[in-house]
Each structure stands twice: as structure tokens, then as C-alpha cells.
Amino acid sequence: MTSTGVERVGSVVRRSCYDDGVAEQDDTENMWFLRGHDALFEQAGFSRPLREKAVHALAALYTPPVLEQLRAGSEREFYAPIFGVGWPLLVVAFLEVGLDLCEVGLPAATPLSKRLLVPDQFRDAAFELRVWASLHRSDYAVTRVQETQAKTPDYLVKRDGMDVDLEVKMVNESAADDLADEINKSVADAVDVTPGLALRLLGSEQIGAKLLDPRLHEDLRAERDRIVVAFQQTVESIREHGGPGRYPVAGYGFVEANATQTHPRLTPDLFPQQSDEKKAQRVLRLLRNAKLQATRKRPLVAVVGIFHQANPVVVEQELRAQVRRDGQCLQPLEMVVLVEMMRNNTTDYSATRLCYPIPVRNGRSLTHAQRRLAAAAGGSFRGPAEEIRASLPGEQGITLGPARRATTKVLLKQLSADSAAPIRFNPLDPEGTD
């Protein structure tokens, strides 16, 4: 970072979040996402008035001293969007936080706002804030419960005679997912795209088995550099002598190379997913933890952000099976609200929040008040969430199963080459297989 507020990343120079020359005079008009990429933000549903509204809260939270402290840390992936480095829409998570802080007020959100400054706590804190703000937008009376040494829910929520404890949980990636992302990212950083080809790097059953056995994680992590070199050498060979086809990577997997008429792409996807049942069990562990937070003076509702980390239908099936075995295992939990999101279409970057409410007791149906609460808790600054359910036989549904993040390298390379160039990318089909 230079004294003129310019962030240098390799050979690429970008304006930072603040220009030091005017930051003290007018923070709110000086954030980079108010000065460019208007069309892209419009596609994502963030008009300039919305961004300006978010800025007022963000400038109060991420002050210049805070930004200096963040930049001095090692969590580059966390702070890069604040400084306009990389894919512009990565800053959307921060814009949503700004809009939610505007709704509840920064002073009231002080305990949560402190967590928003900590990289490994940001995601959970942002979701907890979003639930609060979304309920407030839907005219619920929300009281944030002060944390004590005793177990307490996150919120007390009231409206139209309904009075519940509400606990917010987020399904984060497991240790296996974290390790898979770490190795995939190392490969993505080291291996370059190949002109004319879309490359998909796939791992062998042997390294997949190591990922699924926690006892072998350190062995797999120690093998990371050898995995990177092996895939790097194979891709270099394809670049020099090969074309479309399937190429073995000795001991570690293979590379699928397909011809492309558009931008060359490279996507490391070296590891298999955990089963839907195992991911559902992770959600149930969160619910067993959530029930301990109840006051037992009123019913408990758990709002769980799954966001592609679990299949909601399988979560309901596993929950039903557990309650059949032990009808009191989750008491006093009355309702679970799974929160998900989906892209609206393939031509823009807007998305819809979804809620999947589940009555915990077998044989119970959701009341109108419960469904309204679920939609409000699962919503966002755009309004309540859309309620979804499992499709019935013969109905055409949509797939919302879990999917580990894939790193498609073309995005940042294209932006680095020319930040003003039009970006053509289908978030539903990043590999262009449609």
C-alpha cells in the first residue's frame, strides 16, 4: 500500500478502499466500489443507492486504523475485497453487512461488530447479523441476549403472540473440506491455463481416501508439494505436446482436457465429496448444541445457514430418523429453519434466499406463524426468503445438494489483464459445460 492509497498486487495496481488524501474528510464517498464496475454490481442487485447506504455503516466499522491493522495481518484472502483486489463481487459479503448494520444500528450490534473484524469469525457473525436484520425488517421485536457464562439463545423474538428463543448456527466446512480447499488452491496457484483448452484436474481414489480419514490428513498435507509438482508437470506436457484427451498424473489422478473456443480454463477438483448423510449429521450435531442454549421458558427455533454445505432434504430425513429413535433428543427445539440460496438465472449474478422449515416433532405441521417466521429469518435486505420443500414423486424440483468450491482460474486472470473488459461467466456452469 502506498501513501497515495494505491494497492499494488504483482504488476497490477488498483485503488484501495480509501484514498489516504481524503479519507479523513469523507470516508463515505471514497470506497472503491462506488467508483467502478457499476454494471457488474447492478447485475448482482446492488444499485448505487444500495451501495451508498451500505457505505455509511462500513465506513464506521472499517475505519482507516482498522484497515491498516487488517492489512498488516496475514489474512489476505479476507481483506483483499475491501481493497478492491480480485473479483469485484467478492465485496458483496461486506456490502450485505453494511446494509444489515444500517437496519439494526451499529451501537446495538457492538458485540457482533467486533467479530466482523476477525477473519475466521466474519462469516458466522455476518449470518447472525443478517438473521437479526431480516427479522427486524419483517416487524419482529428482536432482543439480542447478552452473553453470560450461562447458556443463552442468540435472540428473543416476538410478533403477534409468538414468543420464541432463537439460536443461529452456520454450517462451516469440515477439516476435510478445508484441507481439500488448501490443496486445490495450491495447485491453482502453481498451474497455469493452457490456450485452447479447458482443463479439469481430478484426484485419484488413493488421495481421496486419505482426505476422508482424519488420521491421514497430516500425511496428505505433507504430500501437497509433490501433488502440485505432479499436476504442474502433466499440464506443462499437455501445453507442449498435447490436445484434448485424458492424461494420467502418476500416483495422484489425471487431467481432463477439452477444447474450448472461449477463454482457457483450469479447475482443480482433486477430492470427492462427503456423502449427503455425513453432511446432514454435521447439521444435527449443530442442532444438539443449539438445544443447550434454550431458556426453556419458551419454544426454541434454530436457524441454520447451510449454503451448499448440506442437502436440506437429507437433513430432514436424518432428523426424522433420529426423532423416531428418541422423541426427546432435540427438546425443547420446536422448529429448524435451513437457509440456502440459489442463483436466479445464468445471465446475471443476482440470487434468491431460500428457507426450508422443519417441524421437529413427528406428526406436527407448520403453522402459518412458524412459516412466516422462517421466511423472515431466512431473508436478506431484499425481503423474506422463499419457502422450499422436498419435491414429491412426479414433481420437477431443483437440485440443492452440497458442492465444494471450485477454483476457475480464468476469472482473476481475465480481470488482471484488463479490469474494464466485459466479464462473461455463468456462475451456475463455471466450466461452460451447458
N, C-alpha and C positions, 0 to 999 in steps of 0.2 A: 504494500500500500504506500503510495507516495503522498507527499504533503498536499497535493492538489486534488486528492480524493479519487485517484485512479488506481484500480486494481490490475496488476499485471499477472497473467496466467500463461506461462510459457511465452510464446510470441504474440499472444492475444492480449490487447489492452481494452479494459472495459471501465466504464464509470462505476464507482462504488455506490452503495446505498445512499451515502451522504457525500456532498461536496464540502470539504472542510472550510472553504471560504465563506459559505453561507449557512452552515449547519446550525450555528448558534442563533442566527437571525430567524430562520424559517425552516425548521425540520420538515413540516408537513407538506411543503411543496417541492421537496428536494429528493424524494426517493426515486430510484431509477425506474421502477415500474409505472411511474406516472409520465415518463418521458419517452416511451417507445413501446413497440410490439402491441400497439393498440388493437390491431385486427385479431391477433392471436388471443389476447385477453377477452375480446368480445366473443370469440368462438367458444371460450370456456365459460361464458356467462358473467364475466367481471367487467362491467362497463366502467368508464372513467369515474362517474359519480360514486359507484360502489368502492372503487379503489381509493378514491379520495376520503370516503368515510372510514375505511379501514386504517388509513394512514394516521389519523389523529390518535387512535389508540396505540398503534405500533410505535409511533414516534415517542410516546410517553413511556412505553415499556423498553424498547430497544434504543436507548439514548446513546449518544456518541461514546461515553465512557464504557457502557455495556458492550457496545460493538467492538471497541478496542480490546476489551477483555476476551470476548469470543474469538476474535481474530488471532489473539496471541495463543489460544489453545490449539489442541491437536485435532479437533473435530471438524475438519474441513468440509466433509460431506454435509454436516448440519448447517454451517454458517454460509456456505457458498451461495445459496439462493438469495440471502439477504443482500449480498453484494452484486447480484446480477451476473453471477458466473454460472455458465452452463445453460441448460434448457430453461427458458423463461418461466414456464408454468410450474416449475418446482417451488416457486414462491407462493403458490396458491394456498398451501397449508398455513402460511403466515397471514395471508390476506383474510382467510376464514377466522383465524384467531382475532385479528383486528376487529372484524365485524361483530364477533361474539362478545368481545370486551366492550364494544360500544353498547351492546344490549344490556349487559349486567352491570357495567361500570367497573373501572379499574380498581377503585378503592375496595369495593365489595369482593373482588376476585383476588385480593392480595396474596393469600396462601397459594392459590393456583398459579398466579402470575410468576411467582418465584420459581416454580417448577418449569415454566415455559422458557426459562433461561438456561436450563440444564439439558444438554443434548439428549441423554438417554432417558429423560423424563418427559420430554416435549410431547411425544405422540400420545401418551396416556393422559397427560394434563390437558392437551388440546381437545381430546374427545370428551373428557369430563366437563370441560367448559362448554363445549358445543351442546351437550345434553341439557345443561342448565339454561343456556341462552335460548335453545329451541323450545323448552317448556315455558319459559318466560314469554316468548313471542306468542304462544298459544294461550296466554292469560291464566296460566297456573301460578299459584302462590308457591314460590320455591324458597325454602330456608336452607342455606348451607350449614351443615352441622359442624361446629368447631371440633377439631380433632383433639382427643384426650388420650390418656393411657387406656381407657376402656374402649371396647369395640363399639363403633358407631357407624350408621349408614352415611353416605355422602350427602343426601338431601332428604328433607321432609317436604312432601309435595301435596298440595290441596287444590281441589276445584269441585264445585257442585256436589258437595257432600262426600267426595272421595278424599281419603286421607291415608297416605302410604309412606313407608320408608322406601327410599330408592338408592340402590347401590350401582355404581358404574364400574364396569370392567372392560378391559381391552385384551383381545387375543393377540399376543405378540408372537413373533417367530420363535421356534424352539431352538435349542442349541444346535440341532442338526441343520435346521434351515439357515442359522447364522453361519455355520461352517460352510455350507454349500454356497451361500452368497459370497463369502470371503474368497473361496477358491475360484468361483465363476468370475468374480471381479478381477482377480489376479490374472486370469487367462485373458479377459477382455482388455486389460491394460497392456499386456505384452504382445498380443497377436493383432496384426493389422488386417484390414479388409483387403480383398482381392478383386481387382477390376473385373466386372462382368459376371461376378459370382455372388450368390447368397450362401454363406457358409453357416452350418449348424454343427456345433461341437457337442458330441454326445459321449457320456462316460460308459465304462464297462460295468458288467454286473459286479465285478470284484470291488471296485471303488464304491459302488452304490451300497454294497453290503457293509463296507466299513463305516459309511455315513450312518447307517441305521443301527449300528452297535456303538453305544456311547463309550464303551471300553476301548474302542479303536480310534476315537476321534483324534487323540494326540498323535498317533501313528500317521493318520491321514493328513493332519496339519503339517507334520514333519516332511511329508512327501509332496507338499504343494509345489515347491520349486521344480521338482522333477516332472510333475504333471504339466506345469506351464511350459517347460522346455520341450517336452514331447509333442504337445499340440502346436507349439510355435514352429518346430522343425517340419511337421507334416504340412502345415499351411504354407510355409516357405516353398516346400517341394511342389505343392499344388500351383502356387503362383508361377513358378519357373517352368514346370513341365506338364501340368495337368489341365483338366477341364471339368465339366460336370461328371459326377460319379460319387462313389463311396470309398473313402480311404481309411485304412486301419491306422491307429495310433498305438504302437507297440505297448501292450500292458495296460493301457488306460482307456481305450474306446475307439472311436472313429470320427471322421469328419464327413458330413454330407454336403456336397457342393452342387448347387443348382444354378443354372444360367438365369440371369436377370437382365432385363432391358432398362431397369431403373438404377438407383444407387446401389453399389455393392454393400452387402450387409454381413455382419458376423455376430452370431448369438451363441454364447457358451451356455449349455444346458446339460451339465455333466452328471446330474444326480436325479434319481427317481423321487417322486413324491411319497410322503407317508400316506397310508390308507385313510379314507374318509372316516373310518371308525376310530382310528387312533387320534385324529384331529378332533373328533367330536368328544372323545374322552378328556382332552385338554380343556374343552369348554366346560364339561361337567365338573372338573376339578375347580375351575373358577367359581362355579355356582356353589359348590360345597364351601368354598371360602367366603362367598358373599353372604350365605345364610348366617354366618357367625357375626355379621355386622348389624343384624337386626336388633331393634329395641324391644321387640316382642310386645309392644303396645299397639301396634297397627300392622297390617299386612306388609310384606316385603316384595318389592319389584326389583328385578335385576336387569339392567340394560347392558348388553354385551356387544361391543364392536367386533365383528368377525372379519370384515373386509378381505374376503378371498382366502382367509386362513382356515375356514371350515365350511362344510356343506350344511346349510341350515336344516334341510330335510333329514339328514343323517343325525344331526344333533337332536332333533325332536324324537327320532326313533330310539336313540340311545337313552334319552331322558325318560321316555315312556317305559322302556325295559327296566331301568333302574327303579322307577317308582312302583312298578308292578312287583318287583322283588322286595321292596321295603317302602311302604307307603308314607313313612315319616322321615325318609332320608334327607329331604330338602326343606322340611318345615322350618320356619314359617313362610317360605318362599311361595308366593301365590302366582306370579307370572314372570316369565322370561321374555325379554324383547331382544331378538338378534337384529343387529343393524348392519346393513350391507349397502353397496352402491353399484350402479351399472352405468356404462356409457349410453347416451341417448341414441346415437347413430354413428355412422362411420365418416360423417362429413365435418364434424366439429368436435370440440373437447368438453362439451357440457355433460353433466351426469345427473342422475336421479338417485336420491336416498331411498332406501327400501327398509321396511321393518317386517320382521317375521315374529309375531307374538305367539307365545305358547302358554296355555294354562297348565300349571304344574300338576294339579290333582287330576288323576284319571277320571274320565266321565264328565268333567266340567267343560262348559263352553265359555267363550269370552263374552263379557258384557259389552254393551256399547261404550260405557265409560272406560273400560280397560282398553278397548281398541283405539279410542280417541287418545288416551294417554300414551299408548305405544307409538302411534303416528307422530305425536308431538315430540316425544323423547328421541325418536329416531330421525328427526328432521334436521334442518340447517337454516341458514339465513334465507333460503329460498322458500321455506314453509315446511309444513309437516311432511313426513315420509309417506311413500306409497306402501300400503299393506300388501304383502305377498303371502302365499301359502303353497303347500305341496300340490303339484298338479295331480289330478285324478286320472284313472285309466281312460285313454281316448282323448284327453286334453293335450293341446300343444303347449308345452311350457318352455322356459328358458333355462339354460344351464348356469348355475351359480356355484359350481364346485371350486375348491381351493386351487390356486395356481401360484407357484413360486415366481418371484420377479425374474424376468429375463432381461438381459442387458443387450440391447440392439445398438451397435456402435455407430451406425450411420447418423443417428440423431445429433450427437455432440460434434462429430467430425464435420457435418454439414454446417452447423451453426458456427463452429470455429472458423470455417473457411470464409463465410460471409454471413454475418448476423442479420443482414437485411434481406437475405434470399427467402423466397417463399418456402414454407416447410410443408411437405406432403407426407403425412404419416397417419396410418389408420391404427388407433390405439386398440381396436378390437382384433386386429390381424397384423401385428408388427412385422411379421415375416413376409407379408404380401402373398399369402397362400390362396386367398379367395380368387 
